[in-house]
Each structure stands twice: as C-alpha cells, then as structure tokens.
Amino acid sequence: SPVESVTMSPVERTAAWILNNGQYEDEEEEGVSKDDAKYVEKYEQEISKLKDRLRASSRRLEEYERRLLAQEQQMQKLLLEYKARLEDSEDRLRRQQEEKDSQMKSIIC
C-alpha cells in the first residue's frame, strides 16, 4: 500500500518489488515453460529430421564420389590405351617413311 511504501526504506521497497515480480515471473515461467517445452520438442524433431537428411545427403555424396573416381580411372585407362595406339601408329609411319626414303635414295643412285 502507499502508506507502507512511505514507511519502508529504499532497500525494503526494492526487496518487496523483487519478491512481487519474482512471483509473477514464476507464474509466467510455468505457463511459458509448457509452450517452450512444446517448441523445444518441435525444434528437436526438426533437428533430428535435418540430421537424417544430412546423413542421407552425405551417403549420396560418397556414392557420387565413388562413381566419379571409377569414371576417372576408366578415363585414365582409355587415355593410356589411346596414347599407346598413337605411339604405335607414329612408329609405323616413321618406319614406312624411312623405307620410302631409302627406296628413293636407291632409285636415285
């Protein structure tokens, strides 16, 4: 009451105010905590779903990486085969050219 606030010291008024506000906060916290609990539960469910999606994405990424590695290895194999065939063709053409050059020299001579 106003009379009490006049007779109370500043420390007592502060203590009374804290006590009164603390009671209101407790009542509000109980009401809010139920809502908070529901919100936290939904939040945790959402986190769980996101973690599951992340694990699935990680598995897909690993599979794609394996496929890419297999394709890269296959491409390297093909590249080496084509390189060997090209070198063989170059050697054959070089020998043929050397034979023709030799034939031309013998004809000229």
C-alpha positions in Angstrom: 0.0 0.0 0.0 1.1 3.6 -0.4 1.4 4.1 3.4 3.7 1.1 3.6 5.9 2.3 0.8 6.4 5.6 2.6 7.4 3.9 5.8 9.6 1.3 4.1 13.2 2.0 3.5 14.5 2.0 -0.1 16.1 -1.4 0.5 12.8 -2.8 1.8 10.9 -1.4 -1.1 13.4 -2.9 -3.6 13.2 -6.3 -1.8 9.4 -6.2 -1.9 9.4 -5.3 -5.5 11.8 -8.2 -6.3 9.6 -10.6 -4.3 6.4 -9.5 -6.1 8.0 -9.5 -9.5 9.6 -12.8 -8.8 6.2 -14.4 -8.1 4.8 -13.0 -11.3 7.8 -14.3 -13.2 7.4 -17.8 -11.7 3.7 -17.9 -12.8 4.6 -16.7 -16.2 7.5 -19.1 -16.5 5.3 -22.0 -15.7 2.9 -21.0 -18.5 5.7 -20.2 -20.9 7.7 -23.3 -20.0 4.8 -25.5 -21.2 4.8 -23.6 -24.5 8.6 -23.7 -24.5 8.6 -27.4 -24.0 6.4 -27.9 -27.0 8.5 -25.6 -29.0 11.7 -27.3 -27.9 10.2 -30.7 -28.8 9.3 -29.5 -32.2 12.7 -27.9 -32.6 14.4 -31.1 -31.6 12.2 -33.1 -34.1 13.2 -30.7 -36.8 16.9 -31.0 -35.9 16.5 -34.8 -36.0 14.9 -34.6 -39.4 17.7 -32.3 -40.6 20.3 -34.6 -39.3 18.7 -37.6 -41.1 18.6 -35.5 -44.3 22.3 -34.6 -43.8 23.2 -38.2 -43.4 21.3 -39.2 -46.5 23.0 -36.4 -48.4 26.4 -37.5 -47.1 25.7 -41.0 -48.3 24.7 -39.8 -51.7 27.8 -37.6 -51.9 30.0 -40.6 -51.1 28.3 -42.6 -53.8 28.8 -39.8 -56.3 32.5 -39.5 -55.3 32.9 -43.3 -55.8 31.3 -43.1 -59.2 33.4 -40.1 -60.3 36.6 -41.9 -59.1 35.6 -45.0 -61.1 34.9 -42.9 -64.2 38.2 -41.0 -63.8 40.1 -44.4 -63.5 38.3 -45.6 -66.7 39.2 -42.4 -68.5 42.8 -42.7 -67.5 42.8 -46.3 -68.7 41.3 -45.2 -72.1 43.8 -42.3 -72.3 46.7 -44.6 -71.8 45.4 -47.0 -74.4 44.9 -44.3 -77.0 48.3 -42.9 -76.2 49.9 -46.3 -76.8 48.0 -46.7 -80.1 49.1 -43.3 -81.2 52.7 -44.0 -80.4 52.5 -47.3 -82.3 50.9 -45.5 -85.3 53.6 -42.9 -85.3 56.4 -45.6 -85.1 54.8 -47.4 -88.0 54.5 -44.3 -90.1 58.1 -43.3 -89.3 59.3 -46.8 -90.4 57.3 -46.5 -93.6 58.7 -43.1 -94.3 62.2 -44.3 -93.7 61.6 -47.2 -96.1 60.3 -44.8 -98.8 63.3 -42.5 -98.2 65.6 -45.5 -98.6 63.8 -46.6 -101.8 64.0 -43.1 -103.2 67.8 -42.9 -102.5 68.4 -46.3 -104.1 66.3 -45.3 -107.2 68.3 -42.0 -107.5 71.6 -43.8 -107.0 
